[in-house]
Each structure stands twice: as C-alpha cells, then as structure tokens.
Amino acid sequence: MTSGDFTEANATETVIESFAATADERLRAILDSLVGHLHGFVRDVEPSPAEWRAAIDFLTATGQKCDDARQEFILLSDVLGVSMLTEVINNRTSGTATETTVLGPFHVGESPVRELGADICPDDDSERCVVTGRVGGQGADGAADTPLAGATVDVWQANADGFYDVQQPDLQPAGNLRGLFTTDPAGRFWFRTMVPGPYPIPTDGPVGALLAATRRHRPGARRTNSIKPGVGGWVPRPTISVSKFVSSNGSVATLTPIEVRTDPPVSDSRCTS
C-alpha cells in the first residue's frame, strides 16, 4: 500500500486488503470489521488534525496511567459501555434468568464467611438497612424461579463515603462490607449493613477528565454474586442502587429492573443486633 494508491474513496478497501495474508481467520475478521467501523466513524465526524492529535494524546495518557493496581483502559471500556456489551453478548439468557453484569470495581477473591442475618459492617454508625433476597433457578421441569438452597451469595459494597475496604486499608478492616452467605432451604438470604454512598471513579486520569466533561457520576451500589455448586456459574447481580447519580452513571453497568431504594430506618427480626 503506497500513498499513491490511497484515496478517500478507496481507503477502507485498501487497508482491509493489506491484511489479506493474515493466517488467523478470526484475527482477520476482527481487523476487517475494525477498519470498516473505524473508517466509518472518521468519515462521520471528520476530525480536524488537531482533534486527531488530541485523540492520540488521550489514548497515550490512558496507557501511561495503567500499572499493576490500575487499568485505565478497562475503566475507559466501562465508561464507553464496551465492557457491559461484551458481557451481555456472551451471557445471553432465555429471558427468565437474572440479567448479567460486570463484576464491578474492587471485587476480591476471598471474603469472610458469615451467618445469615450477620452485620457486614458492625462498627459503623452510618445509616443502616437490612438486605433480603432470594436465589432461584430453572427447575428440572423447566419451571422458572425454583429456590436454590445452599447457594453461596458473595456480597461487597462501598461505605457511606463511597470507598471499599481495599481503598482504605488504614481506615477499614480487611473484609469490611463484604461477606459470603449461604441461602436457606427456601433459597433466601438476609443480612444487616449500611446504605452505601456513591463510589468515585478515579478522577486523576484521562477517563476522569472525560467524565467531568460529560457530567457523569457513579451511583452508590451494593453488589452480589450467587453460585450453586453443580448448577451453574456465577450470576452477577447488583441488588441496590441508592444515589441521585444513577441516571448519569459513569460506568455503564447498572441494570434498571433491579435497582431498589431503601426507606430507612429498616429493621428485621431475623438479623442480629
């Protein structure tokens, strides 16, 4: 491919043909599609040379912000909805299963095992609430919402200031606002906790600047996963969203049908004091 062969009219076809010798068929298909959509985008917005340079600088800064503890490109993928779209495409359901979603920030592989009704944040004076839920699945007869007894429910959330325990190791004990619960014979679980605050997306990088420019925020959220041994894999599900920022969520991963709001104070005799 030379500059003499390259025109606005044949640009896309010329670049796609340059990948014709690619041995990996899947890689070639991805590149062909990428070039086609990317060239279509450029033709649509017609960026100036200064805007093109700004885009290059943005991507460069995104890469430079990545390290062993932070992945700015994943954050960008979340903000642009790519993470969530990939998740739903690879986890299509029949319509009876809980909608899938990304794990969200700050999930850890190990959480403390707790009894049903336990308080996952016993030493905090923030606004309190009781969370109850039920895990169900599709029975052998095809009936939906069959209770799943003995399912493990993994819970993690931010505190009232929007921070997870791993973000504040000097202020929050390890395992704070986390817990592994096992559903009862009716597939139910319940625990006491605090109402979470909106947790901040890091604002000191290029993605934070993008969010500021578009006036997007992160709502407060409590998230759970559930798994039943021998039945299936993890079923991600955010179970509570309590923030005025839900409609401007910085990361596209909040599922409207399962947002709930609390009207504290809430009490439940099943929960320990």
C-alpha positions as YAML, in Angstrom:
chain: A
units: angstrom
residues:
- id: 1
  name: MET
  ca: [0.00, 0.00, 0.00]
- id: 2
  name: THR
  ca: [1.52, 3.32, -1.09]
- id: 3
  name: SER
  ca: [0.33, 6.89, -0.75]
- id: 4
  name: GLY
  ca: [-0.42, 6.97, -4.47]
- id: 5
  name: ASP
  ca: [-2.89, 4.11, -4.09]
- id: 6
  name: PHE
  ca: [-4.64, 5.63, -1.10]
- id: 7
  name: THR
  ca: [-7.65, 7.90, -1.68]
- id: 8
  name: GLU
  ca: [-10.66, 8.86, 0.38]
- id: 9
  name: ALA
  ca: [-12.81, 6.68, -1.84]
- id: 10
  name: ASN
  ca: [-10.72, 3.50, -1.61]
- id: 11
  name: ALA
  ca: [-9.14, 3.96, 1.83]
- id: 12
  name: THR
  ca: [-11.14, 1.29, 3.65]
- id: 13
  name: GLU
  ca: [-10.85, -1.32, 0.91]
- id: 14
  name: THR
  ca: [-7.10, -0.67, 0.56]
- id: 15
  name: VAL
  ca: [-6.39, -1.14, 4.27]
- id: 16
  name: ILE
  ca: [-8.57, -4.27, 4.51]
- id: 17
  name: GLU
  ca: [-6.76, -5.80, 1.53]
- id: 18
  name: SER
  ca: [-3.44, -5.20, 3.30]
- id: 19
  name: PHE
  ca: [-4.49, -7.82, 5.87]
- id: 20
  name: ALA
  ca: [-5.32, -10.44, 3.22]
- id: 21
  name: ALA
  ca: [-2.37, -12.67, 4.14]
- id: 22
  name: THR
  ca: [-3.36, -12.91, 7.82]
- id: 23
  name: ALA
  ca: [-3.29, -16.63, 8.65]
- id: 24
  name: ASP
  ca: [-5.59, -16.43, 11.68]
- id: 25
  name: GLU
  ca: [-9.11, -16.19, 10.23]
- id: 26
  name: ARG
  ca: [-10.61, -14.78, 13.43]
- id: 27
  name: LEU
  ca: [-7.93, -12.09, 13.65]
- id: 28
  name: ARG
  ca: [-8.51, -11.12, 10.03]
- id: 29
  name: ALA
  ca: [-12.27, -10.91, 10.58]
- id: 30
  name: ILE
  ca: [-11.72, -8.66, 13.62]
- id: 31
  name: LEU
  ca: [-9.30, -6.39, 11.76]
- id: 32
  name: ASP
  ca: [-11.57, -6.15, 8.71]
- id: 33
  name: SER
  ca: [-14.52, -5.17, 10.88]
- id: 34
  name: LEU
  ca: [-12.44, -2.77, 12.99]
- id: 35
  name: VAL
  ca: [-11.11, -0.94, 9.95]
- id: 36
  name: GLY
  ca: [-14.55, -0.71, 8.39]
- id: 37
  name: HIS
  ca: [-16.19, 0.73, 11.52]
- id: 38
  name: LEU
  ca: [-13.25, 2.98, 12.39]
- id: 39
  name: HIS
  ca: [-13.11, 4.48, 8.91]
- id: 40
  name: GLY
  ca: [-16.88, 4.93, 9.02]
- id: 41
  name: PHE
  ca: [-16.51, 6.84, 12.30]
- id: 42
  name: VAL
  ca: [-13.80, 9.10, 10.82]
- id: 43
  name: ARG
  ca: [-15.95, 9.83, 7.79]
- id: 44
  name: ASP
  ca: [-18.90, 10.59, 10.06]
- id: 45
  name: VAL
  ca: [-17.20, 13.07, 12.42]
- id: 46
  name: GLU
  ca: [-14.50, 14.34, 10.01]
- id: 47
  name: PRO
  ca: [-11.94, 15.17, 12.75]
- id: 48
  name: SER
  ca: [-9.52, 18.03, 12.23]
- id: 49
  name: PRO
  ca: [-5.78, 17.31, 12.52]
- id: 50
  name: ALA
  ca: [-5.85, 18.91, 15.99]
- id: 51
  name: GLU
  ca: [-8.73, 16.68, 17.08]
- id: 52
  name: TRP
  ca: [-6.93, 13.60, 15.72]
- id: 53
  name: ARG
  ca: [-3.85, 14.58, 17.73]
- id: 54
  name: ALA
  ca: [-5.98, 15.11, 20.85]
- id: 55
  name: ALA
  ca: [-7.39, 11.60, 20.42]
- id: 56
  name: ILE
  ca: [-3.88, 10.14, 20.11]
- id: 57
  name: ASP
  ca: [-2.79, 12.04, 23.22]
- id: 58
  name: PHE
  ca: [-5.85, 10.77, 25.11]
- id: 59
  name: LEU
  ca: [-5.10, 7.13, 24.29]
- id: 60
  name: THR
  ca: [-1.41, 7.63, 25.11]
- id: 61
  name: ALA
  ca: [-2.31, 9.14, 28.50]
- id: 62
  name: THR
  ca: [-4.72, 6.26, 29.14]
- id: 63
  name: GLY
  ca: [-1.93, 3.74, 28.63]
- id: 64
  name: GLN
  ca: [0.51, 5.73, 30.74]
- id: 65
  name: LYS
  ca: [-1.96, 5.71, 33.64]
- id: 66
  name: CYS
  ca: [-2.03, 1.90, 33.78]
- id: 67
  name: ASP
  ca: [0.02, -0.02, 36.34]
- id: 68
  name: ASP
  ca: [-0.18, -3.23, 38.36]
- id: 69
  name: ALA
  ca: [-3.01, -1.84, 40.53]
- id: 70
  name: ARG
  ca: [-4.92, 0.22, 37.98]
- id: 71
  name: GLN
  ca: [-6.16, -0.43, 34.44]
- id: 72
  name: GLU
  ca: [-7.29, 2.82, 32.88]
- id: 73
  name: PHE
  ca: [-8.22, 1.10, 29.61]
- id: 74
  name: ILE
  ca: [-10.71, -1.14, 31.43]
- id: 75
  name: LEU
  ca: [-12.16, 1.97, 33.04]
- id: 76
  name: LEU
  ca: [-12.49, 3.53, 29.58]
- id: 77
  name: SER
  ca: [-14.12, 0.33, 28.33]
- id: 78
  name: ASP
  ca: [-16.61, 0.55, 31.21]
- id: 79
  name: VAL
  ca: [-17.39, 4.21, 30.55]
- id: 80
  name: LEU
  ca: [-17.98, 3.59, 26.83]
- id: 81
  name: GLY
  ca: [-20.23, 0.59, 27.55]
- id: 82
  name: VAL
  ca: [-17.92, -1.89, 25.84]
- id: 83
  name: SER
  ca: [-17.40, -3.98, 28.99]
- id: 84
  name: MET
  ca: [-21.13, -4.33, 29.57]
- id: 85
  name: LEU
  ca: [-21.93, -5.02, 25.92]
- id: 86
  name: THR
  ca: [-19.31, -7.78, 25.81]
- id: 87
  name: GLU
  ca: [-20.79, -9.26, 29.00]
- id: 88
  name: VAL
  ca: [-24.38, -9.36, 27.74]
- id: 89
  name: ILE
  ca: [-23.39, -10.72, 24.32]
- id: 90
  name: ASN
  ca: [-21.52, -13.60, 25.94]
- id: 91
  name: ASN
  ca: [-24.24, -14.30, 28.52]
- id: 92
  name: ARG
  ca: [-27.49, -14.20, 26.58]
- id: 93
  name: THR
  ca: [-30.39, -15.69, 28.52]
- id: 94
  name: SER
  ca: [-33.82, -17.03, 27.69]
- id: 95
  name: GLY
  ca: [-35.48, -14.12, 29.46]
- id: 96
  name: THR
  ca: [-36.11, -15.93, 32.75]
- id: 97
  name: ALA
  ca: [-32.62, -15.59, 34.19]
- id: 98
  name: THR
  ca: [-31.21, -12.59, 36.03]
- id: 99
  name: GLU
  ca: [-29.60, -10.08, 33.72]
- id: 100
  name: THR
  ca: [-25.83, -10.35, 33.65]
- id: 101
  name: THR
  ca: [-23.47, -7.52, 34.52]
- id: 102
  name: VAL
  ca: [-19.79, -6.90, 35.09]
- id: 103
  name: LEU
  ca: [-18.32, -7.70, 38.49]
- id: 104
  name: GLY
  ca: [-17.71, -4.05, 39.17]
- id: 105
  name: PRO
  ca: [-14.77, -2.47, 40.93]
- id: 106
  name: PHE
  ca: [-12.91, -3.89, 43.89]
- id: 107
  name: HIS
  ca: [-14.28, -7.43, 43.91]
- id: 108
  name: VAL
  ca: [-11.85, -9.74, 45.70]
- id: 109
  name: GLY
  ca: [-11.43, -13.47, 45.51]
- id: 110
  name: GLU
  ca: [-11.80, -14.09, 49.23]
- id: 111
  name: SER
  ca: [-14.44, -12.67, 51.57]
- id: 112
  name: PRO
  ca: [-15.33, -13.59, 55.16]
- id: 113
  name: VAL
  ca: [-17.89, -16.37, 55.60]
- id: 114
  name: ARG
  ca: [-20.86, -15.04, 57.57]
- id: 115
  name: GLU
  ca: [-24.05, -16.42, 59.09]
- id: 116
  name: LEU
  ca: [-27.41, -15.34, 57.71]
- id: 117
  name: GLY
  ca: [-28.51, -12.17, 59.49]
- id: 118
  name: ALA
  ca: [-24.97, -11.05, 60.31]
- id: 119
  name: ASP
  ca: [-23.88, -7.43, 60.12]
- id: 120
  name: ILE
  ca: [-21.20, -6.93, 57.47]
- id: 121
  name: CYS
  ca: [-20.26, -3.56, 58.97]
- id: 122
  name: PRO
  ca: [-20.81, -3.85, 62.74]
- id: 123
  name: ASP
  ca: [-18.64, -0.93, 63.86]
- id: 124
  name: ASP
  ca: [-20.12, 1.88, 61.80]
- id: 125
  name: ASP
  ca: [-22.72, 4.47, 62.84]
- id: 126
  name: SER
  ca: [-23.87, 5.30, 59.32]
- id: 127
  name: GLU
  ca: [-27.43, 4.93, 58.07]
- id: 128
  name: ARG
  ca: [-28.41, 1.28, 58.47]
- id: 129
  name: CYS
  ca: [-30.56, -1.09, 56.45]
- id: 130
  name: VAL
  ca: [-31.45, -4.77, 56.14]
- id: 131
  name: VAL
  ca: [-30.93, -6.53, 52.81]
- id: 132
  name: THR
  ca: [-33.04, -9.56, 51.94]
- id: 133
  name: GLY
  ca: [-33.10, -11.63, 48.79]
- id: 134
  name: ARG
  ca: [-33.89, -14.96, 47.25]
- id: 135
  name: VAL
  ca: [-31.85, -17.03, 44.78]
- id: 136
  name: GLY
  ca: [-33.81, -19.09, 42.29]
- id: 137
  name: GLY
  ca: [-33.11, -21.05, 39.17]
- id: 138
  name: GLN
  ca: [-34.80, -23.10, 36.49]
- id: 139
  name: GLY
  ca: [-36.04, -26.45, 37.79]
- id: 140
  name: ALA
  ca: [-35.73, -29.83, 36.07]
- id: 141
  name: ASP
  ca: [-39.33, -29.46, 34.86]
- id: 142
  name: GLY
  ca: [-38.42, -26.17, 33.17]
- id: 143
  name: ALA
  ca: [-40.22, -24.06, 35.73]
- id: 144
  name: ALA
  ca: [-38.50, -20.78, 36.44]
- id: 145
  name: ASP
  ca: [-37.70, -19.39, 39.89]
- id: 146
  name: THR
  ca: [-37.12, -22.72, 41.63]
- id: 147
  name: PRO
  ca: [-35.48, -21.94, 45.03]
- id: 148
  name: LEU
  ca: [-31.78, -22.73, 45.20]
- id: 149
  name: ALA
  ca: [-30.88, -23.89, 48.70]
- id: 150
  name: GLY
  ca: [-27.22, -23.89, 49.68]
- id: 151
  name: ALA
  ca: [-26.19, -21.30, 47.08]
- id: 152
  name: THR
  ca: [-23.26, -19.07, 48.04]
- id: 153
  name: VAL
  ca: [-24.02, -15.36, 47.93]
- id: 154
  name: ASP
  ca: [-20.97, -13.09, 47.68]
- id: 155
  name: VAL
  ca: [-21.65, -9.52, 48.85]
- id: 156
  name: TRP
  ca: [-19.44, -6.45, 48.62]
- id: 157
  name: GLN
  ca: [-20.15, -2.74, 48.76]
- id: 158
  name: ALA
  ca: [-18.72, 0.72, 49.41]
- id: 159
  name: ASN
  ca: [-19.14, 2.62, 52.66]
- id: 160
  name: ALA
  ca: [-21.10, 5.84, 53.10]
- id: 161
  name: ASP
  ca: [-18.19, 7.85, 51.72]
- id: 162
  name: GLY
  ca: [-18.00, 5.68, 48.61]
- id: 163
  name: PHE
  ca: [-14.86, 3.72, 49.46]
- id: 164
  name: TYR
  ca: [-14.22, -0.03, 49.61]
- id: 165
  name: ASP
  ca: [-12.05, -1.62, 52.27]
- id: 166
  name: VAL
  ca: [-9.17, -2.16, 49.85]
- id: 167
  name: GLN
  ca: [-9.11, 1.56, 49.10]
- id: 168
  name: GLN
  ca: [-8.78, 2.50, 52.77]
- id: 169
  name: PRO
  ca: [-6.62, -0.20, 54.40]
- id: 170
  name: ASP
  ca: [-5.70, 2.21, 57.20]
- id: 171
  name: LEU
  ca: [-9.32, 3.09, 57.96]
- id: 172
  name: GLN
  ca: [-11.36, -0.04, 57.18]
- id: 173
  name: PRO
  ca: [-10.53, -3.54, 58.40]
- id: 174
  name: ALA
  ca: [-10.00, -6.19, 55.75]
- id: 175
  name: GLY
  ca: [-13.31, -7.80, 54.78]
- id: 176
  name: ASN
  ca: [-15.37, -4.82, 55.90]
- id: 177
  name: LEU
  ca: [-18.66, -4.58, 53.99]
- id: 178
  name: ARG
  ca: [-18.05, -7.98, 52.43]
- id: 179
  name: GLY
  ca: [-19.44, -11.41, 53.14]
- id: 180
  name: LEU
  ca: [-20.15, -14.91, 51.88]
- id: 181
  name: PHE
  ca: [-23.62, -16.15, 52.82]
- id: 182
  name: THR
  ca: [-25.34, -19.49, 52.16]
- id: 183
  name: THR
  ca: [-29.01, -19.49, 51.21]
- id: 184
  name: ASP
  ca: [-31.51, -21.31, 53.41]
- id: 185
  name: PRO
  ca: [-33.75, -24.19, 52.19]
- id: 186
  name: ALA
  ca: [-36.06, -21.66, 50.52]
- id: 187
  name: GLY
  ca: [-33.16, -20.01, 48.69]
- id: 188
  name: ARG
  ca: [-33.33, -16.91, 50.90]
- id: 189
  name: PHE
  ca: [-30.56, -14.76, 52.35]
- id: 190
  name: TRP
  ca: [-30.52, -11.68, 54.56]
- id: 191
  name: PHE
  ca: [-28.01, -9.51, 56.35]
- id: 192
  name: ARG
  ca: [-27.61, -6.14, 58.03]
- id: 193
  name: THR
  ca: [-25.40, -3.40, 56.61]
- id: 194
  name: MET
  ca: [-25.23, 0.33, 55.91]
- id: 195
  name: VAL
  ca: [-26.59, 2.34, 52.99]
- id: 196
  name: PRO
  ca: [-23.71, 2.74, 50.51]
- id: 197
  name: GLY
  ca: [-22.57, 6.06, 49.16]
- id: 198
  name: PRO
  ca: [-21.65, 6.75, 45.53]
- id: 199
  name: TYR
  ca: [-18.16, 5.42, 44.94]
- id: 200
  name: PRO
  ca: [-15.87, 7.65, 42.91]
- id: 201
  name: ILE
  ca: [-14.21, 6.67, 39.68]
- id: 202
  name: PRO
  ca: [-10.56, 7.83, 39.81]
- id: 203
  name: THR
  ca: [-10.56, 11.39, 38.52]
- id: 204
  name: ASP
  ca: [-6.81, 11.92, 38.21]
- id: 205
  name: GLY
  ca: [-6.57, 10.30, 34.78]
- id: 206
  name: PRO
  ca: [-7.85, 10.88, 31.26]
- id: 207
  name: VAL
  ca: [-11.05, 8.91, 31.85]
- id: 208
  name: GLY
  ca: [-11.83, 11.06, 34.88]
- id: 209
  name: ALA
  ca: [-11.40, 14.14, 32.71]
- id: 210
  name: LEU
  ca: [-13.79, 12.63, 30.17]
- id: 211
  name: LEU
  ca: [-16.41, 12.02, 32.87]
- id: 212
  name: ALA
  ca: [-16.06, 15.56, 34.16]
- id: 213
  name: ALA
  ca: [-16.52, 16.93, 30.66]
- id: 214
  name: THR
  ca: [-19.69, 14.85, 30.19]
- id: 215
  name: ARG
  ca: [-21.03, 15.37, 33.73]
- id: 216
  name: ARG
  ca: [-21.30, 11.70, 34.55]
- id: 217
  name: HIS
  ca: [-21.05, 10.21, 38.05]
- id: 218
  name: ARG
  ca: [-21.02, 6.86, 39.82]
- id: 219
  name: PRO
  ca: [-24.08, 5.89, 41.93]
- id: 220
  name: GLY
  ca: [-23.87, 4.12, 45.25]
- id: 221
  name: ALA
  ca: [-24.28, 0.39, 44.81]
- id: 222
  name: ARG
  ca: [-24.27, -2.87, 46.68]
- id: 223
  name: ARG
  ca: [-23.44, -5.90, 44.57]
- id: 224
  name: THR
  ca: [-23.94, -9.63, 44.99]
- id: 225
  name: ASN
  ca: [-22.98, -12.77, 43.11]
- id: 226
  name: SER
  ca: [-24.56, -16.13, 43.68]
- id: 227
  name: ILE
  ca: [-23.44, -19.63, 42.75]
- id: 228
  name: LYS
  ca: [-24.98, -23.03, 43.33]
- id: 229
  name: PRO
  ca: [-22.46, -25.90, 43.23]
- id: 230
  name: GLY
  ca: [-23.33, -28.30, 40.43]
- id: 231
  name: VAL
  ca: [-25.92, -25.93, 38.91]
- id: 232
  name: GLY
  ca: [-24.02, -23.24, 37.07]
- id: 233
  name: GLY
  ca: [-21.55, -20.41, 37.21]
- id: 234
  name: TRP
  ca: [-21.58, -17.06, 38.89]
- id: 235
  name: VAL
  ca: [-24.69, -14.97, 38.44]
- id: 236
  name: PRO
  ca: [-23.68, -11.32, 38.89]
- id: 237
  name: ARG
  ca: [-26.40, -9.04, 40.18]
- id: 238
  name: PRO
  ca: [-26.27, -5.57, 41.71]
- id: 239
  name: THR
  ca: [-29.05, -5.56, 44.31]
- id: 240
  name: ILE
  ca: [-29.27, -1.99, 45.45]
- id: 241
  name: SER
  ca: [-28.63, 1.42, 44.00]
- id: 242
  name: VAL
  ca: [-29.21, 4.41, 46.24]
- id: 243
  name: SER
  ca: [-28.00, 7.60, 44.63]
- id: 244
  name: LYS
  ca: [-29.20, 10.61, 42.69]
- id: 245
  name: PHE
  ca: [-26.44, 9.77, 40.19]
- id: 246
  name: VAL
  ca: [-27.99, 6.56, 38.78]
- id: 247
  name: SER
  ca: [-29.09, 8.28, 35.55]
- id: 248
  name: SER
  ca: [-25.57, 9.66, 34.97]
- id: 249
  name: ASN
  ca: [-23.69, 6.51, 35.98]
- id: 250
  name: GLY
  ca: [-20.03, 6.84, 34.99]
- id: 251
  name: SER
  ca: [-19.75, 3.14, 34.25]
- id: 252
  name: VAL
  ca: [-22.46, 1.61, 32.08]
- id: 253
  name: ALA
  ca: [-23.33, -1.40, 34.23]
- id: 254
  name: THR
  ca: [-26.42, -0.52, 36.28]
- id: 255
  name: LEU
  ca: [-29.48, -2.57, 35.37]
- id: 256
  name: THR
  ca: [-32.68, -0.56, 35.85]
- id: 257
  name: PRO
  ca: [-35.03, -3.53, 36.53]
- id: 258
  name: ILE
  ca: [-33.13, -4.49, 39.69]
- id: 259
  name: GLU
  ca: [-32.46, -1.09, 41.18]
- id: 260
  name: VAL
  ca: [-34.17, -0.70, 44.55]
- id: 261
  name: ARG
  ca: [-34.35, 2.08, 47.06]
- id: 262
  name: THR
  ca: [-34.47, 1.88, 50.82]
- id: 263
  name: ASP
  ca: [-36.63, 3.90, 53.19]
- id: 264
  name: PRO
  ca: [-34.53, 3.67, 56.35]
- id: 265
  name: PRO
  ca: [-34.63, 3.02, 59.16]
- id: 266
  name: VAL
  ca: [-35.31, -0.63, 58.36]
- id: 267
  name: SER
  ca: [-35.41, -3.46, 60.88]
- id: 268
  name: ASP
  ca: [-35.76, -7.20, 60.56]
- id: 269
  name: SER
  ca: [-36.08, -9.64, 63.46]
- id: 270
  name: ARG
  ca: [-34.05, -12.23, 61.55]
- id: 271
  name: CYS
  ca: [-30.93, -10.05, 61.71]
- id: 272
  name: THR
  ca: [-28.60, -9.94, 64.64]
- id: 273
  name: SER
  ca: [-28.25, -6.70, 66.54]
...
